Amino acid sequence: MPDNFEPKIVGFFCNWCTSVAADMAGTSRMEYPANVRPIRVMCSGSVDPSYVIRALLSGADGVIIGGCHPGDCHYISGNFKARRRIAILRKIFETLGLEQERIYLEWISASEGRKFVQKITEFTEKLRKMGVSELSQNWES
């Protein structure tokens, strides 16, 4: 692993909460690693596990899914759906001997810009230590 390794992170962020927190962090001039490629989704519950797998196979070193806190979902129970889907996906990864730590689910509300910065920074540091994803290394396009 090169000394200057910078992980590529794909972020699926809820339109109503986590995306707003990201905007707040930016407009408040809070600094955080620029490793995340954000994708705004209407709800974290709309993130299909195949999107996560595809991102990892396409070269992402990690995927973060950000949604509203449980009980605060704009679509009532979308975040519960996301939590179930990601738990199942992590279990599949564990069964296959893959690094489930590369999939991160976090609840970040619209008013939590500082928490957004903290979680992105933590995840980026964790991925730097883990190195390049084996999934993206072994995949042939």
C-alpha positions in Angstrom: 0.0 0.0 0.0 1.5 3.4 -1.0 2.1 5.9 1.8 -0.1 8.5 0.1 -3.2 6.1 -0.2 -6.4 8.1 -0.2 -9.6 5.9 0.0 -12.4 6.4 -2.4 -15.7 6.5 -0.5 -19.2 6.5 -2.0 -21.8 8.1 0.2 -25.6 7.5 -0.2 -27.1 10.4 1.7 -30.8 10.9 2.6 -32.2 14.0 0.9 -33.9 15.2 4.1 -31.3 14.7 6.7 -27.7 13.7 5.9 -27.5 15.7 2.7 -28.6 18.8 4.5 -26.0 18.1 7.3 -23.4 17.8 4.6 -24.5 21.1 3.1 -24.5 22.7 6.6 -20.9 21.5 7.2 -19.9 23.0 3.9 -21.6 26.3 4.4 -20.2 26.5 7.9 -16.7 26.0 6.5 -16.1 22.9 8.6 -13.2 20.9 7.2 -13.3 17.2 6.5 -11.6 14.8 4.1 -12.7 15.2 0.4 -12.8 11.4 -0.1 -16.5 11.1 -0.3 -18.4 11.0 -3.6 -21.9 11.9 -2.4 -25.1 10.5 -4.0 -28.3 12.1 -2.8 -31.1 9.6 -2.5 -34.7 10.4 -1.4 -34.4 8.0 1.6 -31.8 5.7 3.0 -34.4 3.0 2.6 -34.1 3.3 -1.1 -30.5 2.2 -1.1 -30.5 -1.3 -2.6 -27.7 -3.6 -1.4 -26.8 -4.1 -5.0 -25.8 -0.4 -5.2 -23.4 -0.9 -2.3 -21.9 -4.0 -3.9 -21.6 -2.3 -7.3 -19.8 0.7 -5.7 -17.3 -1.6 -4.0 -16.7 -3.6 -7.2 -16.3 -0.4 -9.2 -13.4 0.8 -7.1 -14.8 2.3 -3.9 -12.8 1.4 -0.8 -15.9 2.0 1.4 -19.5 3.0 1.3 -21.3 5.1 3.8 -25.1 5.3 4.0 -26.5 8.2 5.9 -30.1 8.6 6.9 -32.5 10.2 9.4 -32.6 9.0 13.0 -35.0 6.1 13.6 -38.4 7.5 14.2 -37.7 10.7 12.2 -37.8 9.4 8.7 -39.7 11.5 6.2 -41.1 8.3 4.7 -42.1 6.9 8.1 -40.0 3.7 8.2 -37.4 4.0 5.4 -34.5 4.1 7.8 -35.6 0.9 9.5 -35.7 -0.7 6.0 -32.1 0.6 5.4 -31.0 -0.8 8.8 -32.3 -4.3 7.9 -30.9 -4.3 4.4 -27.4 -3.3 5.6 -27.4 -5.8 8.5 -28.2 -8.6 6.0 -25.5 -7.3 3.6 -22.9 -7.2 6.4 -23.9 -10.8 7.4 -23.4 -11.9 3.8 -20.0 -10.2 3.6 -19.0 -11.9 6.9 -20.1 -15.3 5.6 -18.1 -14.8 2.4 -15.0 -13.6 4.3 -15.3 -10.1 2.9 -14.5 -6.9 4.9 -17.9 -5.9 6.2 -16.2 -2.9 7.9 -16.2 -1.2 4.5 -19.9 -0.7 4.8 -21.0 2.0 7.2 -24.5 3.1 8.2 -25.0 6.2 10.2 -27.9 8.3 11.4 -27.2 12.0 10.8 -30.0 14.6 11.1 -30.1 17.9 9.2 -28.9 19.8 12.2 -25.8 17.7 12.8 -23.2 19.2 10.5 -20.5 18.6 13.0 -21.5 15.0 13.4 -21.3 14.6 9.6 -17.8 15.9 9.6 -16.8 13.6 12.5 -18.2 10.5 11.0 -16.7 11.1 7.5 -13.3 11.8 9.1 -13.5 8.6 11.2 -14.5 6.5 8.3 -11.8 7.9 6.1 -9.1 7.2 8.7 -10.4 3.7 9.2 -10.2 3.0 5.5 -6.7 4.5 5.2 -5.6 2.0 7.8 -7.4 -0.9 6.0 -5.9 0.0 2.6 -7.2 -0.7 -0.8 -10.3 -2.9 -1.0 -9.8 -6.4 -2.1 -13.1 -6.3 -4.0 -12.0 -3.5 -6.3 -8.5 -5.1 -6.8 -9.8 -8.5 -7.9 -12.6 -7.2 -10.1 -12.1 -7.1 -13.9 -14.3 -4.7 -15.8 
